């Protein structure tokens, strides 16, 4: 993995964090995944260790859980 992956669910907390992440690391260095809309990416996020969103998966495989927006259980509904 060359880019970080920023997982979020589209809530206001997530959107705010998305803007900050893009400003910090740049569009070219992060893939934005709204798992509220692209639900088939939820298993991928869970396998990577994402427990809540917003979360940033680093290129080395570390998951950085950011300002709590929603648990994965809430996202899955």
ChimeraX attribute file (.defattr): number of C-alpha atoms within 10 A of each C-alpha:
attribute: neighborCount
match mode: 1-to-1
recipient: residues
	/A:1	9
	/A:2	9
	/A:3	14
	/A:4	20
	/A:5	20
	/A:6	26
	/A:7	25
	/A:8	27
	/A:9	25
	/A:10	18
	/A:11	15
	/A:12	10
	/A:13	17
	/A:14	23
	/A:15	16
	/A:16	13
	/A:17	21
	/A:18	22
	/A:19	11
	/A:20	12
	/A:21	17
	/A:22	16
	/A:23	10
	/A:24	10
	/A:25	11
	/A:26	12
	/A:27	12
	/A:28	9
	/A:29	15
	/A:30	19
	/A:31	16
	/A:32	16
	/A:33	20
	/A:34	21
	/A:35	21
	/A:36	16
	/A:37	11
	/A:38	10
	/A:39	14
	/A:40	10
	/A:41	14
	/A:42	19
	/A:43	14
	/A:44	11
	/A:45	24
	/A:46	12
	/A:47	9
	/A:48	13
	/A:49	16
	/A:50	22
	/A:51	17
	/A:52	23
	/A:53	29
	/A:54	29
	/A:55	25
	/A:56	25
	/A:57	22
	/A:58	16
	/A:59	14
	/A:60	10
	/A:61	13
	/A:62	13
	/A:63	19
	/A:64	17
	/A:65	18
	/A:66	14
	/A:67	14
	/A:68	12
	/A:69	22
	/A:70	17
	/A:71	15
	/A:72	20
	/A:73	9
	/A:74	11
	/A:75	16
	/A:76	11
	/A:77	6
